[in-house]
Amino acid sequence: MKQEKIPYKIYLNESEMPKAWYNLRADMKKKPAPLLNPATHKPMTADELAGVFCEELIKQELDNTTPYFEIPKEIRDFYKMYRPSPLVRAYCLEEKLGTPAKIYYKFEGNNTSGSHKLNSAIAQAYYAKKQGLKGVTTETGAGQWGTALSMACSYFNLDCKVYMVKCSYEQKPFRREVMRTYGASVTPSPSTETEVGKKILAEHPGTTGSLGCAISEAVEKAVTSDGYRYVLGSVLNQVLLHQSVIGLETKAALDKYGIKPDMIIGCAGGGSNLGGLIAPFMGEKLRGEADYRIIAVEPASCPSLTRGVYAYDFCDTGMVCPLAKMYTLGSDFIPSANHAGGLRYHGMSSTLSELYNQGLIEATSVKQTDVFEAAEYFARVEGILPAPESSHAIRVAIDEALKCKEISEEKTIVFGLTGTGYFDMVAYEKFHDGEMSDYIPTDEELAIYRAKLPKID
Amino acid sequence: MKQEKIPYKIYLNESEMPKAWYNLRADMKKKPAPLLNPATHKPMTADELAGVFCEELIKQELDNTTPYFEIPKEIRDFYKMYRPSPLVRAYCLEEKLGTPAKIYYKFEGNNTSGSHKLNSAIAQAYYAKKQGLKGVTTETGAGQWGTALSMACSYFNLDCKVYMVKCSYEQKPFRREVMRTYGASVTPSPSTETEVGKKILAEHPGTTGSLGCAISEAVEKAVTSDGYRYVLGSVLNQVLLHQSVIGLETKAALDKYGIKPDMIIGCAGGGSNLGGLIAPFMGEKLRGEADYRIIAVEPASCPSLTRGVYAYDFCDTGMVCPLAKMYTLGSDFIPSANHAGGLRYHGMSSTLSELYNQGLIEATSVKQTDVFEAAEYFARVEGILPAPESSHAIRVAIDEALKCKEISEEKTIVFGLTGTGYFDMVAYEKFHDGEMSDYIPTDEELAIYRAKLPKID
């Protein structure tokens, strides 16, 4: 039987690693909506973005037609330190579930940032260095992105200034310490270092911060500091472009063994992982060459795709960023305590939003305790303790595999295991102690934030 | 140039993974000294050990002549979930150091236990299950071994009872929580669950525990509970046997590219990693087929090889275990605060001790701040945040590479990177804040403990 030859872990050779990123937008007939200038409501130009982002990254951000961008050699060399990541055949999980389904997961957690975030961090740091900048600023919630960027900046000897959501800063001192090991400076947000931070602190004394607020501070710091630009770990087109390395490797590994997946599952916060994982598969789908079910999984506590609206909205609380058209819950929406910090964003990548709107992606939401049940099950069976974010995909992959069992169907499931949960043990503890909340926002609550959306013609 | 073809990471194929463990002792002319019964001072028999250890493991422990033990299929299948581990060519480190040396490291940290400990844990759990036991007991200091054993027991559905040194239990709640995720019960030691624990608590109220004390409790629990045995993560011959998988993979990967190392460097606490890493190389050395420099690196705060004596000593504080002949500082010796918890053991594997005594291994000790300097340097250059234990080997590998630079010699260095430091950020924080101690015991202090060694004819 052919299947028996498939190893537990499929590793590509170095020579098989992608040499170019794939730009999904090039194959979209209807393109994602452009970023708008919040003052004029006109599409943002490269010039307008130049104060915030690096030049080369702006080109990537605005380019909806070029299908491939060559990965510079310096970045490919860095990738070789932790990539290719394994595509794992979940033999143990299949056996334990007693399912006829074939389950594969692309594991992005085998690097010190603990997630896929490093794929874009190193690219963004490279272009910043190439432009001769002194450093970059960013925000981090759960801490993976901040860690990844710290590593990337350390590699290229760039200054790295991270605004970390205050409650995370206090609850995750170890994440902070990892960033410090890589030489980054980490400031709890909101801080008194920025005007927007001071304003927020004056209006909400004692606030523990939010991602939207940290973004505002990081952007302000970048545009007011000489030789600095702002970088972001998700949502943007450029990030999805860099993250396409995940999907390209996955597809190459599957092709090597003649495997065609039936469905591809990924967690979705801002969309960096899902957008990267599905890229080449969605490309085939858009070109009519193949069909796949593609499933975005989001937390029921922050359901932007499943319960949001498709509209222009602010990307940040301080409203200093361009407006993006996306599925959004409103930029003021703060989800209830949810331990998957990476999925707490009110909006969603414009590209994924447009694909979802066209019906090319399905979306589903899952409750927090169901997610941790799947996480613990997976840890015990497959040996990897997953990040809470990744565990959203695990939950749905398990559910789909069980459906296959029920109807005796031998489907091939691929999901993205974006990272490890080693810095999330407080969440696991809450789960073990039965102290985890499954709060889901009511329709009335969501309506309040929806009413505050900016009015764009 | 041949060297250019060597990838950043050498992965063996599944079919190239070792199918048998290599028993170094079979090739030793002078064998390691046997374990002695603490009451009679006669060599321990299999029968005497049967109440403490699993039967199959006792056979492995006492067998000094069989060169290879087949790895059971169930264990090889588990290995496939996280092995083969990569042999990494440290291109970035070489470049940064500007050394002509070629540096390779065998990285054992890509699994949830975070270290090589899983290699033996799964073997010991397998034999316990095969014997029809209900569960196993053990101790853990830094927490890697306890985590590894929890994972292994969860896989085979065995009960796992871990005594964790109290200060670690309190300082490392996340390690504890990982074990809990895998269903293990974790008790801070000394506890009131055992007679020896109660005795120690009565004599030293408020003690924060030690590894030797936790061993005593775990052994007592095993021998007084029906269907339980005790398992240990280092020091013993059986552990070195299982860990030979590290060295066998390393040698196979090097052979694939025709690389012959000049020196092999590993950290040494009880000897599990070093003994495993060097096994096949030492075999060649013992059989006169090749020569290698082999360097054991220990902390200056706990220098059993470099400043201990070669003598019979107790393995634990409660003196319930057999006596082992080894380089030891005395079983009462408690090293000063040292963040490499895995290297705080007073003794050393009998096998490694005998090899060291025969002059086949070199040993060196390094100061804690020097170790963390190397750790941070390595993290920034190679992208992996190393465990404090592993960083002892990094320190010496860097020093040797710099010597090569000085004298323009193109040596090939292989070192063991046993694990990651994600649960050791408190130590990194102390280092960053300049609060790390470099205390080294005085000759007078060491003499006190040496005087207490048992007198064996």
Interface residues (C-beta under 8 A of the other chain):
Chain A: P7 Y8 K9 Y11 N13 E14 D77 F78 K80 M81 Y82 Y91 C92 N110 N111 T112 G114 M151 S154 Y155 P173 F174 E177 V178 R180 T181 Y182 G183 E376 A379 R380 V381 E382 G383 I384 L385 T420 Y422 F423 M425 V426 Y428 E429 H432
Chain B: P7 Y8 K9 Y11 N13 E14 D77 F78 K80 M81 Y82 Y91 C92 N110 N111 T112 G114 M151 S154 Y155 P173 F174 E177 V178 R180 T181 Y182 G183 E376 A379 R380 V381 E382 G383 I384 L385 T420 Y422 F423 M425 V426 Y428 E429 H432
